[in-house]
Amino acid sequence: MVVRVVILATLIATLLAGACGVPAGSEQAVASSNTPISERLADLKVRPAGSMEGYSRDLFSHWSDAQEYGWILPAGTPDPESCDVRDAALIRDGRDEVVEQYCDVVSGTWFDPYGGATYTEPADLDGDHVVPLANAYRSGASSWGAARRERFANIPRDVLMVDDGLNQSKGDRGPEAWKPPRRAYWCTYARKWVGIKYYWKLSVTRAEKDALKQMLATCPSR
């Protein structure tokens, strides 16, 4: 009986994941995987960048309802049902945030991991998709449906609050063309990039893979 219950629960979870446009396997399973990052990188398909024909940011609905996409808000958050993903990312990545009615984040303290500066004004920060939407589009997401694209643009693993100027300088470039100026973050950035592409089964270019290897070489040895 216990085995049947486990099998049924697994089947239901798989069906729900498919309905949400999620790749096979839950986010939790991927996040907790013990697969070394070097093996994940090795598993990524190496292909030339795909075409940008037909691309628009509007294909990836972003800053959607935070709770719908798995963001956990602190107890006491005003109007949590009003929080979009940008609000939730500001709350997760900051300290001492002041959140007013309608989940309006008005102040706090944020450390930008890309450049190393600290900010107190939410307007100085952008929500960065670690793997940019356009990069995802040309590495496999052009064939996705709307639900899967929206999920990519909104789940916590793919969004990070950073300096707005650095986010704009990054644009849609991969690590072969743009790296965080703060070298101390290269290891974490490369691990995030590989993890996201591994999870979503996106490809990398040869130059991109070489750059990721270079950045991962800065990781502390164990």
C-alpha positions in Angstrom: 0.0 0.0 0.0 2.8 2.4 0.9 4.5 1.7 -2.4 1.3 2.4 -4.3 0.8 5.7 -2.5 4.3 6.8 -3.3 3.9 5.9 -7.0 0.6 7.7 -7.2 2.1 10.8 -5.5 5.0 10.8 -8.0 2.6 10.5 -10.9 0.5 13.4 -9.7 3.6 15.6 -9.2 4.8 14.7 -12.7 1.4 15.6 -14.3 1.3 18.9 -12.4 4.8 19.8 -13.5 3.9 19.1 -17.1 0.8 21.2 -16.8 2.9 24.1 -15.6 5.4 23.7 -18.4 8.2 22.5 -16.1 10.8 20.2 -17.4 10.7 16.6 -16.1 11.8 16.4 -12.5 10.9 18.9 -9.8 12.8 22.0 -9.0 13.5 20.7 -5.6 15.0 17.5 -7.0 17.3 19.4 -9.3 18.3 21.9 -6.6 19.3 19.2 -4.2 21.1 17.1 -6.8 24.5 16.0 -5.8 25.7 16.0 -9.5 29.0 18.0 -9.5 28.8 21.2 -11.4 31.5 20.0 -13.7 29.3 17.1 -14.8 26.4 19.4 -15.3 28.5 21.6 -17.5 29.7 18.6 -19.4 26.1 17.5 -20.0 25.1 20.7 -21.6 24.6 20.5 -25.4 27.0 22.6 -27.3 25.3 24.3 -30.3 25.7 27.6 -32.2 23.4 30.3 -30.9 20.0 30.1 -32.5 18.1 32.7 -34.4 16.5 35.7 -32.7 13.8 35.8 -35.4 10.4 36.3 -33.7 11.9 37.2 -30.3 10.2 39.6 -28.0 10.5 40.0 -24.2 6.7 39.9 -24.2 6.9 36.2 -25.1 8.2 35.7 -21.5 5.6 37.2 -19.2 7.6 38.4 -16.2 7.0 40.0 -12.9 4.0 37.8 -12.5 2.3 36.9 -9.2 5.0 35.9 -6.8 3.2 33.3 -4.8 2.1 31.5 -7.9 5.7 30.9 -8.8 7.0 29.6 -5.5 8.3 32.8 -3.8 8.1 32.6 0.0 7.2 35.9 1.6 7.9 36.7 5.3 5.0 36.5 7.7 3.4 39.9 8.1 4.1 41.0 4.5 1.4 43.6 3.7 -1.0 42.4 1.0 1.1 39.4 0.0 -1.4 38.6 -2.7 -0.3 41.9 -4.3 3.4 41.0 -4.5 4.8 40.4 -7.9 8.1 38.7 -8.6 10.1 41.9 -8.5 8.6 42.8 -5.1 9.4 39.3 -3.8 13.0 39.4 -5.1 13.6 42.8 -3.4 12.3 41.3 -0.1 14.4 38.1 -0.5 17.6 39.8 -1.5 17.5 42.7 0.9 17.8 43.4 4.6 15.6 45.6 6.8 13.1 46.2 4.0 10.2 48.5 4.6 7.1 47.1 2.8 3.9 49.2 2.7 0.4 48.5 1.5 0.0 46.7 -1.8 3.5 45.1 -1.2 5.2 48.3 -2.1 8.9 47.9 -1.1 10.0 51.5 -0.3 13.4 51.1 1.4 15.9 48.6 2.7 19.5 47.6 2.2 20.7 45.6 -0.8 24.2 44.3 -1.6 24.9 44.0 -5.4 26.8 40.8 -5.9 27.9 41.9 -9.4 29.7 45.1 -8.5 30.0 44.9 -4.7 28.1 48.2 -3.9 25.4 48.5 -1.3 22.1 50.4 -2.0 19.2 51.7 0.0 16.8 52.7 -2.8 14.9 50.0 -4.6 14.9 52.1 -7.8 18.7 51.6 -8.0 18.2 47.9 -8.5 17.0 45.8 -11.5 15.6 42.2 -11.4 18.2 40.3 -13.5 17.4 37.1 -15.2 20.7 35.4 -14.6 20.4 33.6 -18.0 18.8 36.5 -19.9 15.5 35.9 -21.7 17.0 36.5 -25.1 19.8 34.1 -24.4 17.4 31.5 -23.3 15.4 32.1 -26.5 18.3 31.4 -28.8 19.5 28.4 -26.8 16.2 26.5 -26.8 13.3 28.5 -25.4 12.2 29.6 -28.9 10.3 26.2 -29.1 8.7 26.5 -25.7 5.0 27.3 -25.0 3.8 30.4 -23.2 3.4 28.7 -19.8 7.0 27.4 -19.7 8.4 30.7 -20.8 6.5 32.5 -18.0 7.8 30.1 -15.5 11.3 30.6 -16.6 11.0 34.3 -16.2 9.5 34.1 -12.7 10.8 31.3 -10.5 13.2 32.3 -7.7 16.2 30.4 -9.1 16.4 32.5 -12.2 16.0 36.1 -10.7 18.5 38.2 -8.8 18.4 41.8 -7.7 21.4 43.7 -8.9 22.7 47.2 -9.8 20.6 48.6 -12.6 23.5 49.9 -14.6 25.4 46.6 -14.5 22.2 44.8 -15.5 21.9 47.1 -18.5 25.5 46.7 -19.4 25.1 42.9 -19.3 22.1 43.0 -21.6 21.5 39.5 -23.2 25.2 38.6 -23.3 26.5 35.3 -22.0 29.6 34.9 -19.9 31.8 34.7 -23.0 31.0 38.4 -23.5 30.1 39.7 -20.0 31.2 38.7 -16.5 30.4 40.4 -13.2 33.1 43.1 -12.6 33.4 41.7 -9.1 35.7 38.6 -9.7 34.8 37.2 -6.3 31.3 36.4 -7.6 32.5 34.6 -10.7 32.3 31.1 -9.1 28.7 31.7 -7.9 27.6 33.3 -11.1 28.9 30.4 -13.2 27.4 27.9 -10.9 24.0 29.6 -11.2 24.3 29.9 -15.0 25.2 26.2 -15.4 22.5 25.2 -13.0 19.8 27.1 -14.8 20.8 25.9 -18.3 21.0 22.3 -16.9 17.6 22.5 -15.3 15.9 23.9 -18.4 17.9 21.8 -20.9 19.2 24.8 -22.7 22.3 24.7 -24.9 25.6 26.6 -24.7 27.9 27.8 -27.4 31.5 26.6 -27.4 32.8 30.1 -26.3 30.2 30.2 -23.6 31.2 26.8 -22.2 34.9 27.8 -22.3 34.1 31.0 -20.3 32.1 29.0 -17.8 35.1 26.7 -17.3 37.3 29.7 -16.7 34.9 31.1 -14.1 34.4 27.8 -12.3 38.2 27.6 -12.0 38.0 30.4 -9.5 35.9 28.3 -7.1 37.6 27.3 -3.9 39.0 23.8 -4.1 37.6 21.4 -1.5 
